[in-house]
Amino acid sequence: MTDPTTPSVKPLTDPEMEGTYFGIPVAYFGEEGNMLALGHHTPRRALAAFNRHARVQCGLHNLADDPQADIEDWIGGIRTEWILFSAPDEPDYLWFGRPVVEGTPGALPVTLLMA
């Protein structure tokens, strides 16, 4: 029996990202300035890619758009998860992603920055 609250979706195994920095594919997600990187990365490596993305994609000085910002201001916002990506229902989005447990078929490892 299938769970009626979980739609049957075909997972995206190579979701489109907005840019790749230092070999890490990165995109903004949500409306709060959160970022996502494909793969599990160390916090410092992920922050380097996120910071470059903020500079290139949005023209910001850095993640905080503040020349006085310090890495310690952001390191606590990094976490790793597993996401199941699927095609979006709306054409304005590249993909839809939902957190799942490790081992879920089609799930990909991601590193998140929650702003």
Summary of the structure (lengths in Angstrom):
residues: 115
radius of gyration: 15.0
end to end distance: 38.5
largest distance: 55.0
contacts: 289
relative contact order: 0.24
helix: 17%
strand: 30%
